[in-house]
């Protein structure tokens, strides 16, 4: 049985993975649970890991994988997730509380457009390099999708590592906190969290080693929003 705080944290992680495709940072977890320090989050994560609800991915900063959910969240002893795939942007479909998840083997080919910088921006993506098969459940059905290989470590606290493949849904708009592909001055592309600050756009890394970069609004074009992530071990 989970304590109230353990259940609250598990629910918060689960909702953020479904919404963003990646787990929240420790700071976001601390704020969501109204805790004074991250040490409390560490203790809750350890407790959830010991009880088999989550798994910390080895050598991956802040990377968590949900293994199962309690019955109160629609899961049960045999509730499982597709391993090594963090999914997001899934359509909301009402399910009975005791429904077992249906894992579809259907895969959809999306174009692999090249590399995207999770660090210092690199040359803008322009040409299809290959294609990659992704689970059909990862594609929302709203707009076109494409894949990019991540280069760099500036998004590691969002669970995005060098060499990961991110799935992007094409869109030109974003909400504060979204992880987006941003085109800077029509020349450089980067993967960052998006924040609007008055007439400026802030592109925020998920790694304290990188500073948040602020640009005039007319210098930034959103090229897409993160909806999923595929990792190969």
C-alpha positions as CSV (number, residue, x, y, z in Angstrom):
1,X,0.0,0.0,0.0
2,X,1.3,3.5,-0.9
3,X,1.2,6.5,1.3
4,X,-0.7,9.6,0.2
5,X,2.5,11.4,-0.9
6,X,3.8,8.3,-2.7
7,X,0.6,8.0,-4.6
8,X,0.5,11.8,-5.4
9,X,4.1,11.6,-6.8
10,X,3.4,8.5,-8.9
11,X,0.2,10.2,-10.3
12,X,2.2,13.4,-11.1
13,X,4.9,11.5,-12.9
14,X,2.4,9.4,-14.8
15,X,0.4,12.5,-16.0
16,X,3.6,14.3,-17.1
17,X,4.9,11.4,-19.0
18,X,1.6,11.1,-20.8
19,X,1.4,14.8,-21.5
20,X,5.1,15.6,-22.4
21,X,6.5,12.2,-23.2
22,X,9.2,12.6,-20.6
23,X,9.3,12.5,-16.7
24,X,9.3,15.8,-14.7
25,X,12.4,17.1,-13.1
26,X,13.1,16.8,-9.4
27,X,12.4,20.5,-9.0
28,X,9.0,20.1,-10.7
29,X,8.2,17.1,-8.5
30,X,9.2,19.0,-5.3
31,X,7.0,22.0,-6.3
32,X,4.0,19.8,-7.3
33,X,4.1,18.0,-3.9
34,X,4.8,21.3,-2.0
35,X,8.0,19.8,-0.4
36,X,10.8,22.0,1.0
37,X,13.7,20.0,-0.5
38,X,14.5,17.5,-3.2
39,X,15.6,15.0,-0.5
40,X,12.0,14.3,0.2
41,X,11.5,13.5,-3.5
42,X,14.5,11.1,-3.4
43,X,12.9,9.2,-0.5
44,X,9.6,8.9,-2.2
45,X,11.1,7.7,-5.5
46,X,13.2,5.2,-3.6
47,X,10.0,3.9,-1.9
48,X,8.2,3.7,-5.2
49,X,11.1,1.8,-6.7
50,X,11.3,-0.6,-3.8
51,X,7.6,-1.4,-4.3
52,X,8.0,-2.0,-8.0
53,X,6.0,1.0,-9.3
54,X,8.9,2.8,-11.0
55,X,12.4,2.0,-12.3
56,X,15.4,4.4,-12.4
57,X,17.3,4.0,-15.6
58,X,20.9,3.3,-15.0
59,X,23.4,6.1,-15.9
60,X,20.5,8.4,-16.9
61,X,20.1,11.6,-15.0
62,X,16.5,12.1,-13.7
63,X,15.3,9.3,-16.1
64,X,12.4,7.3,-14.7
65,X,10.2,4.6,-16.2
66,X,6.8,3.7,-14.8
67,X,6.5,-0.1,-14.4
68,X,3.0,-0.4,-13.1
69,X,0.1,1.6,-11.6
70,X,-2.0,0.8,-8.5
71,X,-5.6,-0.2,-8.9
72,X,-6.7,3.3,-7.7
73,X,-5.1,4.7,-10.9
74,X,-6.6,2.1,-13.2
75,X,-3.8,-0.4,-12.9
76,X,-3.2,-3.6,-11.0
77,X,-0.6,-6.3,-10.2
78,X,-0.2,-7.1,-13.9
79,X,-0.5,-3.6,-15.4
80,X,2.5,-3.0,-17.6
81,X,4.0,-0.4,-19.8
82,X,5.8,-0.7,-23.1
83,X,9.5,-0.7,-22.0
84,X,12.1,1.7,-23.4
85,X,9.5,3.9,-25.0
86,X,8.3,7.0,-23.3
87,X,5.0,8.1,-24.9
88,X,3.1,11.3,-24.9
89,X,0.4,13.3,-26.6
90,X,-2.0,10.4,-26.5
91,X,-5.7,11.0,-27.2
92,X,-7.9,10.8,-24.1
93,X,-10.1,7.7,-24.4
94,X,-12.5,6.8,-21.6
95,X,-11.7,3.3,-20.2
96,X,-13.3,1.2,-17.5
97,X,-11.4,1.4,-14.2
98,X,-10.6,-2.3,-14.4
99,X,-9.6,-2.3,-18.1
100,X,-6.3,-3.9,-19.1
101,X,-4.1,-1.9,-21.4
102,X,-4.1,-2.9,-25.0
103,X,-0.7,-2.8,-26.6
104,X,-0.9,-2.5,-30.3
105,X,1.8,-4.0,-32.5
106,X,0.9,-1.5,-35.3
107,X,3.9,0.6,-36.2
108,X,3.9,3.8,-38.3
109,X,6.9,5.0,-40.4
110,X,7.8,8.6,-39.8
111,X,10.6,10.5,-41.5
112,X,13.9,10.8,-39.6
113,X,14.9,14.4,-40.5
114,X,18.4,14.3,-39.1
115,X,19.9,15.6,-35.8
116,X,18.6,18.2,-33.4
117,X,20.8,19.9,-30.8
118,X,20.0,19.5,-27.2
119,X,22.8,21.9,-26.3
120,X,24.3,24.6,-28.5
121,X,22.1,25.0,-31.6
122,X,23.2,23.3,-34.8
123,X,22.4,23.9,-38.4
124,X,18.6,23.8,-39.2
125,X,17.1,20.5,-40.2
126,X,16.1,20.5,-43.9
127,X,16.2,17.1,-45.5
128,X,14.8,13.6,-44.8
129,X,17.7,11.3,-43.9
130,X,15.8,8.1,-43.3
131,X,12.6,6.8,-41.6
132,X,11.8,5.2,-38.2
133,X,9.0,3.0,-37.1
134,X,7.1,4.2,-34.0
135,X,4.2,2.7,-32.1
136,X,0.8,3.8,-33.6
137,X,-0.3,4.9,-30.1
138,X,2.4,7.6,-30.1
139,X,0.9,9.3,-33.1
140,X,-1.9,11.6,-32.1
141,X,-3.6,11.8,-35.5
142,X,-3.4,15.6,-35.4
143,X,-1.0,16.9,-38.0
144,X,2.2,15.5,-39.5
145,X,4.9,13.9,-37.4
146,X,8.7,13.4,-37.8
147,X,11.6,12.1,-35.9
148,X,15.0,13.6,-34.9
149,X,18.1,12.2,-33.3
150,X,19.2,14.1,-30.3
151,X,22.7,15.4,-30.1
152,X,23.9,16.9,-26.7
153,X,23.0,16.8,-23.1
154,X,21.1,20.0,-22.3
155,X,17.8,18.1,-21.8
156,X,19.0,15.3,-19.6
157,X,16.9,16.4,-16.6
158,X,13.8,16.0,-18.8
159,X,14.9,12.4,-19.5
160,X,16.2,13.2,-23.0
161,X,19.7,12.0,-23.6
162,X,22.4,12.2,-26.3
163,X,21.5,9.6,-29.0
164,X,17.8,9.4,-28.2
165,X,15.2,9.7,-31.0
166,X,12.4,12.2,-30.3
167,X,9.1,12.1,-32.1
168,X,7.8,15.6,-33.0
169,X,4.3,16.7,-34.0
170,X,4.4,19.6,-36.5
171,X,2.9,22.8,-35.0
172,X,3.8,26.5,-35.1
173,X,2.3,27.2,-31.6
174,X,3.3,26.2,-28.1
175,X,2.3,26.6,-24.5
176,X,4.6,27.6,-21.7
177,X,6.6,24.6,-20.6
178,X,6.3,22.6,-23.8
179,X,9.4,20.9,-25.2
180,X,9.7,22.2,-28.8
181,X,11.8,22.2,-31.8
182,X,12.7,25.9,-32.1
183,X,14.2,27.5,-35.2
184,X,16.4,30.5,-34.3
185,X,16.6,33.3,-37.0
186,X,15.8,30.7,-39.7
187,X,19.2,29.2,-39.4
188,X,19.6,27.1,-36.2
189,X,17.4,24.5,-34.7
190,X,17.4,23.3,-31.1
191,X,15.3,21.3,-28.7
192,X,14.3,23.2,-25.6
193,X,11.4,24.1,-23.2
194,X,9.4,27.1,-24.5
195,X,8.4,30.1,-22.4
196,X,6.8,33.3,-23.5
197,X,8.0,36.4,-21.5
198,X,6.3,39.5,-22.8
199,X,7.5,40.2,-26.3
200,X,10.4,37.7,-25.9
201,X,10.8,33.9,-26.1
202,X,12.9,32.0,-23.6
203,X,14.4,28.7,-24.6
204,X,15.2,26.8,-21.4
205,X,17.5,23.8,-21.0
206,X,16.9,21.0,-18.6
207,X,20.5,20.9,-17.4
208,X,22.0,23.5,-15.0
209,X,25.2,23.6,-17.1
210,X,23.3,25.5,-19.8
211,X,21.9,29.0,-19.5
212,X,18.4,30.0,-20.5
213,X,18.5,31.9,-23.8
214,X,16.2,34.8,-24.4
215,X,15.3,36.0,-28.0
216,X,13.0,38.6,-29.5
217,X,9.7,37.0,-30.5
218,X,10.3,37.5,-34.2
219,X,13.5,35.5,-34.1
220,X,11.9,32.2,-33.0
221,X,9.7,29.9,-35.0
222,X,8.2,26.8,-33.4
223,X,8.6,23.9,-35.7
224,X,7.0,21.2,-33.6
225,X,6.2,19.8,-30.2
226,X,7.7,16.7,-28.5
227,X,5.2,13.9,-28.3
228,X,7.4,10.8,-27.7
229,X,10.8,9.4,-27.2
230,X,12.5,6.2,-28.3
231,X,15.7,5.0,-26.7
232,X,18.0,2.2,-27.8
233,X,20.2,0.4,-25.3
